[in-house]
């Protein structure tokens, strides 16, 4: 039936209209394909009843009829008009529509795919790095029961921890404590291996047989229970076997160690994984061989070995630790004056890599802070890429509004529209995922260089592909959920009448997302600047010696016993202008000493730690260190200088010496006489204060196994190095000559901070790039929406500069808000980061100004292109465009 009367549900109730509430209820529950017919019938019946029984009764019966229609057959949707959105045909239709939409809006698709691809690639690379960090030293079958033994003691009121332990500790732990299933000693070394006319100098270690039980790597050949039990047997890795013998089948073959002893290969290990603390270890020698060489000491006061233990199953680590913590203190009674604070404790294998920063006598966070930082950066990058998608999708809402209106008028329910738009976002994410994979493959070598790792994409892993697919789908759903519901809720009546316009609120969700993007970008920019400033601050610190043309060489083979002849030839050849024998490289701490006493010292002074160095002569000329008082050690002119020491400025202050020259210091069961005072120099970390330093002569128990060489600057460096290598090979044939430049060694002290700085710069730059990519798209759509307005303004005489300012001021305003939010967050975060360094830079207003200026600049550069392009358009074309 058709409407024939002007009176009906749309009229005023006082003139005979049906109950408005009942009508709204009818339209709410009734299936759309039944609504028009039934509403017309009820309306006609209502008017008949008004004439027969009156308006009040007619309304009551109208409401009763509406309620009576609330039955399944009237509520249920028509299957032909409202097909299942997950139907294969509909999915094919959605896919077709999505592809056509992307083809029509190429720039929109390109910006979104690029942003999502870069975001997903960066996020995936960071996840690979995080996975490597989190699995570090956690792949052993007995990881949960593996522990390393650490020392703890208090010196000068500061509680410190260190990982080297006495030689007798491991046997005593295994023998006397039932909670400990196994204990092993371990000591890194570097020797020269000779086999089949090949000579290699590689890192290895001495270890007890139990080591192979604790760290259970797969054996290719040999038996882990007995491989290190033979006094002349050694275990090598697969890679080393291939280097020396050309094959992994090297069991039983002979290797000469340091041109002296011969060892039979009793086991071949698979290569250590790169995320293992032993990844650089190529061979294992029996620990008893170390003892036979006379290296080290059985003294409980001598800490030179690493000790690892395996607890028995179901043993509580805290209970076991309480039982053993006073063991070394017990054996040190009578050797050290005060052992009341000496303890040992257990550090679990699952925390070796991530929680190993010494602080107040404990091992805390450490690298886990970096892992958390880059995990947050990964989430931020992906979030910003998703925000770009949301902003661009909602910005294009006007272009999609008519499409939504037509579909709704044609009968499409909201869920079908949501499904369609979500499908478009997932399709975009899949395309971006393919591009992201290509970016990962291309960037993996560079990323490995930046991180110092050997990461690889596990292409043969089914779980990797499943995770990657889930990651892409999740990204698509995350990015597309809000735009899908936003577009699907448009009202078709307003859209079809042409009255639809986006709400121009003072601060819309889109603007909030832009602020969120640049807040994160500002925090990362500020962090990058502070990290670089801290590194530069430490690099500019005076090292205290001349790094140029200074190199260090370990004395190989018999060169140690022929040092005097070696010294004369190095200087006589013209390759070196000065040579000095030393305890080790000047850039590294060789050893630390406490328990010293001197005239006027107290019992508390015995806890003062001194960094130790050793020399025989020519220390000042070779290193470029300045002499402040007295003279330098020279055993050639003063044979008694074998028991002489030089001290640095900090040592003089700490020892409270008014006239240090001639002071006698007692340590190593010997009296040493101070003959000189040198300036402070950086012996350890450039971020830490300078410690007291003792530079001793070649007295008892001071092995000067290194030589420091000052190259002749008049010759090319390559010529000097060739001469030096030839001279060393003369006195140590068969040994490779390994040297380290002081400048390179000092520069390596900044490696961790520089790596963090490079990664922060990289991902901060990507964050800014993705944010600017979205900003560029938003600027394009904003300019397009205001084309007619700009045309009118130009017609009325507006200049290009004023129009550019009009189009850019909103984005500058949003950037300013982002800066007000992000700057305090970045400032506080970097202040906390700097607290980890004793020698640190300070934050200034200048760095905030640089951050703000840089951010505004990149925003203006991003937006101004579209603004200028729009402002230069002929106003006639602008007015015709609509």
KOLLOMAR-89610 format. One record per residue (C-alpha): x, y, z; residue in one letter. Coordinates in steps of 0.02 Angstrom, whole numbers, plus 32768, in hexadecimal, padded with zeros to 4 digits. Each point is the difference from the previous one (the first is absolute). Layout:
KOLLOMAR-89610
XYZA ...
This chain:
KOLLOMAR-89610
800080008000X 803680B37FDEX 7FEA809C8069X 7F6680657FCDX 7FEC80748092X 806980928036X 7FE47FD180B3X 806D7F748042X 80937FDA8071X 805A809D7FCDX 7F7680778038X 7FE7805580A6X 7FAF7F8C8081X 7F77807E8022X 7FC97FF37F49X 7FEE7F447FFEX 80B37FBD7FF7X 802B7F4F803AX 806A7FEF809DX 80B1803C7FD6X 80527F87807AX 7FA47F6B7FB5X 803580397F52X 80B7800C8034X 7FF57F53804DX 7FB57FBD7F5FX 808C80487F96X 80847FC0807AX 7FD37F478000X 7FAA7FE47F59X 80667FB87F71X 8020808C7F7FX 7FB47F9D7F6FX 7F5B7FF18061X 7FFD80AD804DX 7FAD80677F77X 7F6E7F8A7FE0X 7FD57FDB80B6X 801680B68037X 7F8780387F76X 7F807F7B8032X 8008802E80B8X 7FF180B97FD5X 7F637FE47F96X 7FB37F938087X 802880858082X 7FA080877FA0X 7F697F8F7FEDX 7FFF7FE080BCX 800D80BA8026X 7F5B801C7FA4X 7FAE7F688053X 803E7FFD80B5X 805E80A48017X 80B480388006X 802E7FBD80ACX 7FC27F4E7FE0X 804B80017F52X 80AB80298047X 7FF37F788083X 7FD27F7D7F7DX 808B80407F8EX 807F7FE1808BX 7FB47F53801FX 80107FD57F46X 80B680397FFEX 80297F908095X 7FA57F6D7FAFX 8073800E7F69X 809D7FE0806AX 80127F4E7FBEX 80947FA87FADX 7FB27FFC7F53X 7FF180BE8000X 80AA80238051X 806A7F8A7F97X 8061804D7F6EX 7FE17FC77F4FX 80917F8E7FCDX 8005803C7F4CX 800580B7802EX 80777FEA8092X 807D7F797FD5X 80827FC0807BX 809580767FF9X 80747F6B800FX 7FB47FAD7F66X 80837FD67F7CX 7FA480667F7DX 7FF880958073X 80B77FF0802EX 802A7FFF7F46X 7F94809B7FECX 805480568093X 80AA7FD77FB7X 7FD080467F57X 7FBD80A0804DX 809C8011806DX 80757FED7F6AX 7F9D807E7F9BX 8004807A8092X 80BB7FF08012X 801B80167F44X 7F94809C7FFFX 805C80498096X 80B37FD67FD0X 80538086806AX 7F9A7FCC8098X 802D7F4A7FE6X 80B880287FE3X 800E8068809FX 7FA77F7E8069X 805F7F6B7FBAX 80A7805A8012X 7FDC803680B3X 7FC17F558035X 808E7FA67FA7X 80888068804FX 7FAC7FF380AAX 7FE97F447FF5X 80B27FE37FBFX 804C8069808BX 7F937FAD8083X 802A7F517FBFX 80BB80238000X 7FF7803E80B3X 7F9C7F668032X 80887F8F7FB5X 808380608064X 7F987FF580A0X 7FE67F467FE7X 80BC7FE97FF0X 801B806280A0X 7F797FA58063X 80427F547FCDX 80B5802A802AX 804C7F6F8063X 7F527FB4801BX 80087F717F83X 80607F84806DX 7F987F6E803BX 8031802680B4X 7FF380BD7FF8X 7F89800B8094X 80817FA98070X 809B80597FBDX 805480898068X 80A180638000X 8056802280A6X 802780B78025X 806480568089X 7FBC808E806AX 8062806F8079X 800580B18043X 808C80797FD6X 800980B18043X 7F4A7FF38032X 7FC97FC97F51X 7FBF7F507FE6X 80427FB57F5EX 7FEA7F5E7FA1X 80747FA77F86X 7FF67F5E7FA1X 80AF7FB68012X 80187F85808FX 808C7F9A8054X 803F7F627FADX 7FD57F8A8092X 7F4A803A8008X 7FB07F8C7F7FX 804A7F5C8046X 7FCC802F80B2X 7F4E802A7FC8X 7FEF7F597FA7X 804C7F9D808EX 7FB3804F809BX 7F52803E7FCDX 7F7D7F7C7FD2X 7F8C80817FAFX 808080187F76X 7FFD7F777F7EX 8097803D7F9FX 807D80908000X 808080347F7EX 808C807D7FECX 801380647F60X 808880787FC7X 800580567F56X 80A37FFD7FA0X 804980227F55X 80857F8D7FB9X 804A7FD97F56X 7FC67F5C7FB3X 80697FA97F7AX 7FC97F707F93X 801E7FCE7F4AX 807080977FE2X 7F768073803DX 801480798090X 7F6D80548056X 7FF480718098X 7F507FED8046X 7F9F801480A0X 7FE57F67806BX 7FFB7FCB80B5X 80417F898085X 7F747F9D8052X 7FDF7F6D8072X 7FAF7F647FB4X 7F5A802E8056X 7FF3809A7F91X 7FBD7F967F70X 7F7B7FB88073X 7FC180AC8035X 800380507F54X 7FBB7F747F96X 8025802A7F4CX 7FE77F737F82X 809C7F997FE3X 80207FD47F4BX 80817F7F8033X 804A7FCF80A8X 7FB67FE880AEX 7FDB8099806DX 801C7F9C80A1X 80B67FD87FD5X 8035807E7F7AX 805C8072807CX 80397F778076X 809D7FD97F9CX 8096806D8034X 803080187F49X 7F5280007FB4X 7FA280987FC1X 7F5380267FBDX 7FEB806E7F66X 7F6A80457FA3X 7FC77FC97F55X 803980A57FB2X 80AF7FF18049X 800E7F4D7FC2X 7FD480377F50X 807D80918009X 80907F93803BX 7FDD7F5C7FA7X 7F83802A7F77X 7F807F89804AX 7F997FEA809EX 803D7F4D800CX 8099802D8069X 7FED7F8B8095X 80AA7FBF8038X 8064807C7F99X 808D80648050X 800A80BB8021X 809A805A8043X 7FDF80868082X 807380988007X 80897FA67FA0X 80197F8E8096X 7F887F7A803CX 7F9D7F8E7F8DX 7F4B7FD38022X 7F907F7D7FB3X 7F5080347FCCX 7F8E7F9D8076X 7F5C80547FD1X 7FB2806F7F7DX 7F7580768034X 7F7D804D7F93X 801D80BC7FF3X 7FC280678091X 7F6380657FDAX 802280BB7FE7X 7F92802A8097X 80737FA68079X 8085804A8071X 80767F7B7FBAX 7FDE80287F48X 80B580337FE1X 804A7F648052X 804E7F8F7F7CX 80527F7E8070X 80077FBD80B2X 80A17FC88053X 80057F9980A2X 8009806D809BX 808A7F918044X 806D803B7F6FX 7FEE80B38041X 803C7FC480ABX 80947FA37FB3X 803880A27FAAX 800F805180ABX 7F8080857FD8X 7F988044808EX 80017FCF80B5X 7FA67F91807CX 7FF680938078X 7F4F8027803AX 802B80BA7FF1X 80277FEE7F46X 7F6680187F91X 80257FCD7F4DX 7F827F787FD4X 7F497FFA7FD1X 7F9A7F828063X 7F5C7FB47FC2X 7F927F8A8063X 7F6D7F8F7FDAX 7F827FED808DX 7FA67F5E801BX 7F4B7FF87FCAX 7F7F804F8076X 808880598063X 7FCF80B08031X 808B80767FC1X 7FEA80768095X 80157F71807BX 809C7FC37FA5X 804780AF7FF9X 7FE9801A80BCX 80627F618020X 809780337F99X 800780BD800FX 80848004808BX 806F7F797FB3X 808980727FBCX 7FFC806D809CX 80227F648067X 809A7FD47F99X 803F80B47FFEX 8008801180BDX 80B38026802EX 802780337F4DX 7F97809F7FF9X 7FEA80748094X 7F4480137FECX 7F937F7A7FB2X 7F5D80338054X 7FB6803F7F5CX 80497F7D7F8AX 7F787F917FB3X 7FDF7F997F67X 7F567FF77FABX 7FAD7FA87F6FX 7FCF805A7F60X 7F827F9C7F97X 80267FDA7F49X 7F5B804A7FC6X 803D80AA8041X 80B67FFC7FC9X 7FE5806A7F66X 7F718074802EX 8019801B80BAX 80BB8016801AX 801C80B68030X 805C800E80A7X 7FA9807B8073X 800D800D80BEX 803F7F4F8012X 7F7D7FB07F90X 7FE97FD87F48X 7F6D80627FBBX 7FAB80287F5BX 808D80257F83X 7FD47FD37F4CX 7F4A7FDE802AX 7FEA80BD8004X 8036800A7F49X 7F8E7F6E7FD5X 7F6C80588050X 802D80A37FAAX 80037FB47F53X 7F657F998023X 7FA980A48026X 8048804E7F61X 7FBF7F6D7F99X 7F5280168047X 800880BC7FE1X 80367FEC7F4BX 7F747F857FDCX 7F83806D805BX 803380997F9CX 7FEE7FA07F5DX 7F517FCA8038X 7FD680B38031X 803080377F50X 7F847F837FB9X 7F77803A8076X 801D80B87FDCX 80057FEC7F44X 7F687F8F7FFEX 7F9780778066X 804180947F9DX 7FBB7FAE7F63X 7F577FE98052X 7FA9807C7F8EX 80377F9F7F66X 7FBC7F5E8049X 7F62804D804BX 7F957FF17F63X 80387F4D7FE6X 7FCB7FD780B2X 7F5A805B7FE9X 7FD67FA47F5FX 802D7F57804BX 7F9480228099X 7F6C80397F96X 80167F627F99X 7FEC7F9D80A0X 80B17FDD803AX 80067FEB80BCX 808680528069X 805D7F5D801EX 80187FE67F46X 804B80AD7FEEX 80727FE38095X 80367F5B7FB5X 802480547F5AX 806A808C8048X 805C7F898073X 80237F957F67X 804B80967FA8X 807380248091X 80367F4A800BX 80237FFF7F45X 806A809C8015X 805B7FAD8092X 80227F647F97X 804980697F73X 806480628080X 80387F5C804FX 804A7FC67F5AX 805D80A47FEDX 80377FF680B7X 80497F537FE3X 806680417F6CX 803D8092806BX 80367F868089X 80617F937F86X 805980977FB6X 8024805480A8X 80337F668064X 80BD800F7FDDX 7FFE80B98031X 7F987FDB809AX 807A7F778035X 808F807C7FECX 7FA78080806CX 7FD37F838089X 80A07F9A7FFAX 7F9A7F607FF2X 7FE87F737F83X 7F4480027FEDX 7FA97FA37F73X 7F4D7FEF7FC4X 7FCA7F4C8025X 7FB67FDF7F53X 7FF37F44801AX 7F9D801080A1X 7F447FE37FF2X 7FE4805C80A4X 805880997FB8X 7F8980097F6CX 7F6A7FE08070X 803A808A8077X 802280757F6EX 7F517FE47FBAX 7FB2801D80ABX 806B809C8015X 7FC680467F58X 7F497FD88021X 8009804C80AEX 804F809D7FB7X 7F75800B7F7EX 7F787FE98082X 8053807C8076X 801080837F79X 7F577FE37FAFX 7F897FE68091X 7FDE80B78029X 7FEE803A7F4AX 7F8C7F6D7FDBX 7F86802B808BX 801480BA7FDFX 7FCF7FEF7F48X 7F777F808020X 7FA180718077X 7FDC808A7F80X 7F4680287FF3X 7FC37FE27F4DX 7F7A80898008X 808180898024X 807A7FB87F83X 7F807FF37F72X 7FBF80B08023X 80B280417FF2X 7FFC804880AEX 808A7F8E8043X 809A805C803DX 80847FC48079X 7FF0804B80ABX 807980918012X 80227FF380B8X 808280698057X 80657F648023X 7FC87F667F9FX 803F7F4E8016X 806380157F5FX 805D80948049X 801D7F9F809FX 80507F727F9DX 8072807B7FA6X 8035804680AAX 801F7F4D803DX 806F7FDB7F6AX 806D80998015X 80087FEB80BCX 80597F5A7FE6X 806B804B7F76X 803680908071X 802F7F89808DX 806D7F997F8AX 8050809B7FB2X 802A804280ADX 80457F568035X 806D7FF67F64X 804980AD8020X 80247FDB80B8X 80547F597FDBX 806E80507F7CX 8029808F8076X 80307F86808BX 80727F9D7F8CX 8051809F7FC0X 8014804080B2X 805E7F628033X 80687FFC7F5FX 803880B3801EX 803D7FD280AEX 80BC800A8010X 80427F4E7FFFX 80A4802D8055X 80717FB27F7CX 802580127F46X 7F9C7F817F9CX 804D802C7F58X 807E7F827FB9X 7FF57F9880A0X 7FE27F467FF0X 80067F698072X 80437F527FD7X 7FF77F65806CX 80AC7FAE800AX 7FEA7F597FA5X 80667F638018X 80B980188028X 7FFA80BC7FE1X 7FE2801580BBX 80AA7FB4802CX 805680627F74X 7FAD80A58029X 80A08069800FX 803A7FCF7F52X 7F5080197FBDX 7FFA80AC804FX 80A480357FB2X 7FCE7FC67F52X 7F5780578007X 805380A68029X 80977FE17F90X 7F957FD97F68X 7FB380AC8007X 7F507FB9800FX 7FEF803880B4X 80418096805FX 7FDB7FB480AAX 7FD57F548045X 7FC77FD180AEX 7FD37F58804CX 7F5C7FFC8060X 7F877F968064X 7F7E801A7F78X 7FB980847F8BX 7FF080AC804DX 7F4A80057FC8X 7FCC7F6C806DX 80037FD780B9X 807C7F748017X 7FDC7FDF80B5X 7FC48055809EX 8057800080A7X 7FC5801E80B0X 80477FDB80ABX 808880867FEDX 804E805C8092X 80728098800AX 803C80758089X 7F69804F8052X 7F837F897FB1X 7F717FB98066X 7FAA7F598003X 7F7680487F92X 808380327F7FX 80227F487FDFX 7F587FF97FA9X 803280857F81X 80097FB87F50X 8090802F7F8DX 80087FDE7F45X 80A37FA77FD8X 8077801A7F6FX 80B47FCB7FE7X 8097803D7F9DX 80BC7FEF7FF6X 803780A67FB0X 7FD180867F82X 7F4D8008803EX 7FF180BD7FEFX 804C80107F53X 7FA07F6C7FBBX 7F54802B8043X 800D80BE8000X 7FCF800880B8X 804180978061X 80737FF38097X 7FC98075808DX 80827FD68084X 80997F928017X 803A7F927F71X 7FBF7F6F7F9BX 802A7F478019X 809C7FCA7FA0X 80487F56802EX 809080187F84X 80448097805EX 7FBE7FD080ACX 7FFC7F43801BX 7FA6801980A6X 7F6C80457F9FX 7FC07F4F7FF1X 7FAC802880A7X 7FD780B57FD8X 7F55804A7FDEX 7FB8809B7FB2X 7F55803F8037X 7F8180727FAFX 7FB780A28045X 7F637FA98042X 806A7F838060X 8062808D8053X 7F5E80548036X 7FB27F5E803CX 809A7FCF8062X 800D80B28045X 80B9800A7FD7X 805080AC8015X 80A97FC97FBEX 7FDF7F607F9FX 80B07FE77FBBX 805A7F7F806BX 7F627FBE8053X 80047F45801DX 7F637F9D7FD6X 7FE87F4D8037X 7FA17F897F8DX 801E7F547FB3X 80627FD6809FX 8084807D7FC9X 803080B58020X 7FFA80717F68X 804980B07FFAX 7FA980917FA9X 8078804F7F83X 7F89806C7F99X 7F55804D7FEDX 7FA880047F57X 7F64805B7FC6X 7F577FAA8007X 7FD57F9C7F65X 7F667F9D7FD1X 80297F4B8024X 7F517FB67FF9X 7F59804D7FCCX 7FFF80B57FC1X 7F5880138057X 80467FD780ADX 806F80688073X 80BA7FDB7FFDX 80347F818084X 80A37FFF8063X 80867FAD7F92X 80A17FA6802BX 80837FEC7F76X 807B7F828041X 80A87FC27FC5X 801F7F4C7FC8X 800C7FBA80AFX 7FC77F5B8045X 7F577FC17FBDX 7FF8808B7F7EX 80037FB07F52X 802180847F7BX 7FBC7F9E7F6BX 7FD480937F90X 806180867FA6X 7FC880B27FDCX 804A804B7F61X 800580B67FCAX 800A7FFD7F42X 807780717FA2X 7F91808B7FB8X 808280257F79X 7FD77F5B7FAAX 7F5D7FC47FB2X 7F9E7F96807BX 7FFC7F6B7F88X 80BE80037FF4X 8011800480BEX 7F887F6E8014X 805C7F977F7DX 80A5801B805AX 7FB37FD780AAX 7FB07F607FBFX 80A47FC77FB2X 805F801E80A3X 7F807FA4806AX 7FFE7F6C7F88X 80BC7FF78011X 7FF27FE280BCX 7F5B7FA17FFEX 7FF47F9F7F5CX 7F5A7FAA7FE3X 7FA1807E8069X 7F8E80817FB1X 802780B28033X 7F63804A804DX 7FFF80B98028X 7F80807D803DX 800580BB7FE3X 7FE18067809DX 7F8680717FA1X 7F997F6B7FC6X 80007FAF80ABX 7FCB80A38052X 7F7A801C7F7DX 7FBB7F528025X 7FD3803B80AFX 7F7280637FB2X 7FBE7F6D7F99X 7F647FDA8067X 7FCA80B5800DX 8024801D7F48X 7F9B7F667FD1X 7F6D803D8068X 801480AD7FB4X 80027FBD7F4DX 7F697F92801DX 7FA1808C8057X 802C80757F70X 7FC87F7F7F81X 7F5A7FD7804FX 7FE480B48033X 801B80317F4BX 7F867F7A7FC6X 7F81803F807EX 801080B07FBCX 7FF97FC07F4DX 7F5F7F9E801DX 7FB18090805FX 802F807A7F75X 7FBD7F877F7FX 7F5780058054X 800C80BB8016X 802380137F46X 7F627F9E7FD7X 7F988064807BX 804280A27FB9X 7FD07FC77F51X 7F4E7FD68033X 7FEF809E8067X 803680687F6BX 7F887FA27F8FX 7F6D801D8077X 802480BA8005X 801A80187F45X 7F65806D7FE9X 80268066809CX 80B180227FC2X 7FBD80327F55X 7F8A807E8050X 808C8044806EX 807380187F6BX 7F7480557F9FX 7FEC80798091X 80BA80287FFBX 80507F86807BX 80BC7FE87FE3X 80567F587FE9X 805D801680A5X 7F5F801E8061X 7FAF7F677FB2X 80987F958027X 7FFB803F80B2X 7F467FD88009X 801E7F4C7FCAX 80987FE1806FX 7FD4805980A1X 7F907F73803EX 808C7F7F7FEFX 807D80738054X 7F838018808DX 7FEE7F448015X 80BD7FEB7FFEX 800D8082808AX 7F867F9E806BX 80637F617FDEX 809F80588037X 7FB0803B80A3X 7FD37F4A8025X 80997FA77FBAX 808A8073803EX 7FE17FE280BBX 7FF37F447FE2X 80A27FFC7F9CX 80588073807CX 7FD37F938095X 802A7F5D7FA6X 80AC803D7FCAX 8025804580ADX 7FE07F518045X 806F7FB57F79X 808F80778027X 7FFA7FCE80B7X 80567F5E7FCDX 80A080617FD8X 80708053807FX 8054806D7F7CX 7F6B80447FA1X 7FC480977FA0X 7F758070803EX 7F5B80267FABX 7FE680B27FC8X 7F77806B7FB7X 806680057F60X 7FDE7F497FDBX 7F4580208014X 800A80917F87X 805C7F957F81X 7F7D7F788011X 7F71807C7FEBX 805180587F6DX 80287F5D7FA8X 7F4F7FBF8019X 7FAF80A07FC1X 807680017F6BX 7FD57F4F7FC8X 7F4680248018X 800C809E7F96X 80647FA77F7AX 7F817F737FFDX 7F64806D7FFBX 803D80967F9DX 80107F9F7F5CX 7F457FDE7FFBX 7FD980AD8044X 8068805A7F7CX 7FBF7F8F7F77X 7F4C80288030X 802180BA8018X 804880107F50X 7F687FB27FAAX 7F9E80797F92X 7F6480368064X 7F937FE57F66X 80307F478001X 7FE57FF880BDX 7F5080457FF2X 7FD67F8F7F6DX 803D7F66805EX 7F5F7FFD8065X 
